Amino acid sequence: MEGYNRVTLTGNLTSDPKLSQLADGRPVATFGLAFNRFGAGSQTTRQTENTCFVDVVAWGQTAKIASEHLGRGNRVLIDGALKYEEWDADGMTRTQHKITALSLIFLGQGGSRDYNRVTLIGNLINRPELVDSSPEGRAVAKFRLLVRRSFTDVRTGQPRRDDCYADVEVLDGQAEIASQRLSENSTVFVEGILMHEDLTNEDGRFREYWIRAQRIVAFSLDVFRLDSGDSTLLEEP
């Protein structure tokens, strides 16, 4: 089925946007974003100083605007999509998540609590695994979601496909329900917040991202996207 992939974040740039050009002349800008992982969109009153960091990439006119008008420390609202990358390095598979920015809104300095919202529709790669508890002492179920979207490349007119893999964790009562009722290939709607943890292995430090789900809806039938106006991937190479 056709997936859905949307991320909305507010936060502060950790670096000036770096503008470059692809071989065909299209501009691309990259920068880092820092935001509160328990933002206003997370529906929680828990106070925390934990901050999430993520790399952002913007294409085309959005890239030009970012490079011309944004700088380190600026506060922005980003509407975009979660991007999954996988490559081989020295015989080992490496993975990384980024945010593809579709639009940017400059919010100035300071501001209210950060907004952190991820909305996905996809299929489970594995049956949810129920573990005893999270670090906060809560029941947890974990699974991996495949969000697959097809689109037409605006430059070549050729059909293309984008696969985004996202790890999802479900807490408390929903964790038990998910482990009992969901299975491999189940189609689900997931709404939650973006989380990360800095880890270390024999190859050095790396960053692991996942979605902490706050709402999950399971579909018994295929869901067809009626709105064909999702241009999330139209600016990507």
C-alpha positions as CSV (number, residue, x, y, z in Angstrom):
1,M,0.0,0.0,0.0
2,E,1.0,3.6,-0.3
3,G,2.6,5.0,2.8
4,Y,2.5,8.4,4.5
5,N,5.5,10.1,6.0
6,R,5.3,13.5,7.7
7,V,7.5,15.2,10.3
8,T,6.9,18.7,11.9
9,L,9.6,20.1,14.3
10,T,10.5,23.4,15.8
11,G,14.0,23.9,17.1
12,N,17.3,25.8,16.7
13,L,20.0,25.5,14.1
14,T,23.2,24.0,15.4
15,S,25.2,25.1,12.4
16,D,25.0,27.6,9.5
17,P,23.3,26.0,6.4
18,K,25.9,24.6,4.0
19,L,24.9,25.2,0.4
20,S,26.2,23.0,-2.4
21,Q,25.1,22.0,-5.9
22,L,24.5,18.6,-7.5
23,A,26.0,17.7,-10.9
24,D,22.8,18.9,-12.6
25,G,23.1,22.3,-10.9
26,R,20.3,21.8,-8.3
27,P,21.1,23.4,-5.0
28,V,21.0,21.4,-1.7
29,A,21.5,22.8,1.8
30,T,22.3,20.8,5.0
31,F,22.3,21.9,8.6
32,G,21.8,20.5,12.1
33,L,18.7,21.1,14.2
34,A,18.4,20.8,18.0
35,F,15.0,20.4,19.7
36,N,13.4,19.3,22.9
37,R,12.4,15.7,22.5
38,F,9.4,16.2,24.7
39,G,8.0,19.1,22.8
40,A,4.5,20.7,22.9
41,G,3.2,18.1,20.4
42,S,4.1,15.2,22.7
43,Q,1.2,15.8,25.0
44,T,3.3,15.5,28.1
45,T,4.0,17.8,31.1
46,R,7.2,16.0,32.0
47,Q,10.1,18.5,32.5
48,T,13.4,17.5,30.9
49,E,16.6,19.0,29.6
50,N,17.1,16.2,27.1
51,T,17.7,17.6,23.6
52,C,17.4,15.7,20.3
53,F,19.7,16.5,17.4
54,V,19.0,15.6,13.8
55,D,20.5,16.5,10.4
56,V,18.2,18.3,7.9
57,V,18.5,18.5,4.2
58,A,16.7,21.0,1.9
59,W,16.5,21.1,-1.9
60,G,15.8,23.6,-4.6
61,Q,14.4,27.0,-3.6
62,T,14.1,25.9,0.0
63,A,17.8,25.3,0.1
64,K,18.5,28.7,-1.3
65,I,16.3,30.4,1.2
66,A,17.8,28.5,4.1
67,S,21.4,29.4,3.1
68,E,20.5,33.1,2.5
69,H,18.4,33.8,5.6
70,L,19.2,31.2,8.3
71,G,22.2,30.9,10.6
72,R,23.3,29.0,13.7
73,G,21.0,29.7,16.6
74,N,18.0,30.7,14.5
75,R,14.7,29.2,15.6
76,V,12.7,27.5,12.8
77,L,9.6,25.4,12.1
78,I,10.4,22.5,9.7
79,D,7.7,20.6,7.8
80,G,9.1,17.6,6.0
81,A,9.6,13.8,6.0
82,L,11.8,11.3,7.7
83,K,14.5,10.1,5.4
84,Y,16.3,6.7,5.8
85,E,19.7,6.1,4.2
86,E,21.7,2.9,4.1
87,W,25.1,2.3,2.6
88,D,28.1,-0.1,2.8
89,A,31.4,1.0,4.5
90,D,34.3,-1.4,4.8
91,G,32.0,-4.4,4.4
92,M,29.5,-3.2,7.1
93,T,26.0,-1.8,6.6
94,R,25.6,1.7,7.9
95,T,22.3,3.5,8.4
96,Q,21.2,7.1,9.1
97,H,18.0,9.1,9.5
98,K,17.6,12.7,8.4
99,I,14.8,15.1,7.9
100,T,14.0,16.2,4.4
101,A,12.6,19.8,4.7
102,L,9.7,20.7,2.5
103,S,9.2,24.1,4.0
104,L,10.9,26.3,6.6
105,I,9.4,29.1,8.7
106,F,11.8,31.5,10.5
107,L,10.6,31.9,14.1
108,G,13.2,34.4,15.4
109,Q,15.2,34.0,18.6
110,G,13.8,32.3,21.7
111,G,10.1,31.2,21.7
112,S,7.9,28.7,23.3
113,R,8.4,25.0,23.9
114,D,9.4,23.0,20.9
115,Y,6.9,21.1,18.7
116,N,7.8,17.5,17.8
117,R,5.4,15.4,15.8
118,V,5.9,12.4,13.5
119,T,3.0,10.8,11.5
120,L,3.5,7.6,9.5
121,I,1.5,5.0,7.7
122,G,3.3,1.8,6.8
123,N,3.7,-2.0,7.3
124,L,5.3,-3.8,10.2
125,I,8.5,-5.7,9.3
126,N,8.2,-7.8,12.5
127,R,5.7,-8.7,15.2
128,P,5.9,-6.3,18.1
129,E,8.3,-7.5,20.8
130,L,7.1,-6.9,24.4
131,V,9.9,-6.2,26.8
132,D,9.6,-6.0,30.6
133,S,10.0,-2.2,31.0
134,S,11.6,1.0,29.8
135,P,14.2,3.0,31.8
136,E,11.1,4.8,33.3
137,G,9.6,1.5,34.5
138,R,6.9,1.3,31.8
139,A,5.9,-1.6,29.6
140,V,7.3,-1.4,26.1
141,A,6.6,-3.0,22.8
142,K,9.0,-2.5,19.8
143,F,8.7,-3.0,16.1
144,R,10.1,-1.8,12.8
145,L,7.9,0.0,10.3
146,L,8.4,0.2,6.5
147,V,6.9,3.3,4.9
148,R,6.9,2.8,1.2
149,R,5.9,5.6,-1.2
150,S,5.9,5.7,-5.0
151,F,6.1,8.9,-7.0
152,T,7.1,10.3,-10.5
153,D,10.5,12.0,-10.8
154,V,9.7,15.6,-11.9
155,R,12.9,15.7,-13.9
156,T,12.8,12.4,-15.8
157,G,9.2,11.5,-15.7
158,Q,10.2,8.1,-14.5
159,P,8.5,6.2,-11.6
160,R,10.5,5.9,-8.4
161,R,10.1,4.4,-5.0
162,D,11.2,5.5,-1.6
163,D,11.5,3.2,1.4
164,C,11.9,4.6,4.9
165,Y,12.4,2.2,7.8
166,A,11.6,3.5,11.3
167,D,11.8,1.8,14.7
168,V,8.7,2.3,16.8
169,E,8.2,1.9,20.6
170,V,4.8,1.7,22.3
171,L,4.3,2.2,26.0
172,D,2.1,1.1,28.8
173,G,-1.3,-0.4,27.9
174,Q,-0.8,0.2,24.2
175,A,2.3,-2.0,24.4
176,E,0.4,-5.0,25.5
177,I,-2.4,-4.4,22.9
178,A,0.2,-4.0,20.1
179,S,2.0,-7.2,21.0
180,Q,-1.3,-9.2,21.1
181,R,-3.0,-7.7,18.0
182,L,-0.3,-6.7,15.5
183,S,1.7,-9.0,13.4
184,E,4.2,-8.9,10.6
185,N,2.8,-7.0,7.6
186,S,0.1,-5.3,9.6
187,T,-0.8,-1.9,8.2
188,V,-0.8,0.8,10.9
189,F,-1.1,4.6,11.4
190,V,1.5,5.8,13.9
191,E,1.6,9.2,15.5
192,G,4.3,10.1,18.0
193,I,7.5,12.0,18.7
194,L,11.1,11.6,17.4
195,M,13.6,10.3,19.9
196,H,17.3,9.5,19.7
197,E,20.1,8.0,21.8
198,D,23.9,8.4,21.4
199,L,25.6,5.0,21.5
200,T,29.1,3.7,21.1
201,N,30.4,0.5,19.5
202,E,33.7,-0.8,18.3
203,D,33.5,1.6,15.3
204,G,32.9,4.7,17.4
205,R,29.9,6.8,18.3
206,F,26.7,6.7,16.5
207,R,23.1,8.0,16.9
208,E,20.1,5.8,16.9
209,Y,16.6,7.2,16.2
210,W,13.1,5.9,16.9
211,I,9.5,7.0,17.2
212,R,7.8,6.9,20.5
213,A,4.2,6.2,19.5
214,Q,1.4,8.0,21.3
215,R,-1.4,6.8,19.0
216,I,-1.6,3.7,16.7
217,V,-4.5,2.7,14.5
218,A,-4.4,-0.7,12.8
219,F,-6.1,-1.1,9.3
220,S,-7.8,-4.3,8.4
221,L,-7.9,-3.2,4.7
222,D,-5.5,-1.4,2.4
223,V,-5.7,2.4,2.8
224,F,-5.6,4.4,-0.4
225,R,-4.3,8.0,-0.3
226,L,-6.9,10.1,-2.0
227,D,-4.8,13.3,-2.1
228,S,-2.1,13.0,-4.8
229,G,-0.5,16.3,-3.8
230,D,2.2,14.9,-1.5
231,S,5.4,16.3,-3.0
232,T,7.6,15.1,-0.2
233,L,10.1,13.5,-2.6
234,L,9.8,15.7,-5.7
235,E,13.0,17.6,-4.9
236,E,15.2,14.6,-4.1
237,P,17.9,13.3,-6.5
